[in-house]
């Protein structure tokens, strides 16, 4: 199964999720292979946003992510994460892909999490949920 893992660059559990899915035999898209953009969101202003989104590196990263997201069979969202991961999860829900949310004590719950197919509480649960166990 092709799995898109949506999370934050800063999420310390993300590599563990990617590894667990690889070990379970899944084809996992790892967005971290592209590096991170040189953008400091705290410094972003409205007059710079459109230019930033049009930078060749940003366009390339976006297209790679979208291609992988479209080709995926499932989207796994690893909390805590930010806006991009939630947009990716929402895309997966809207596209009818299998969706899983990894939630930890201390993460902020959201009413829209009800739209996800499965909510799990440990990395070890994800492969079984994707397998239909």
Order of alpha helices (4+ residues) and beta strands (2+ residues): beta-alpha-beta-alpha-alpha-beta-alpha-beta-beta-alpha
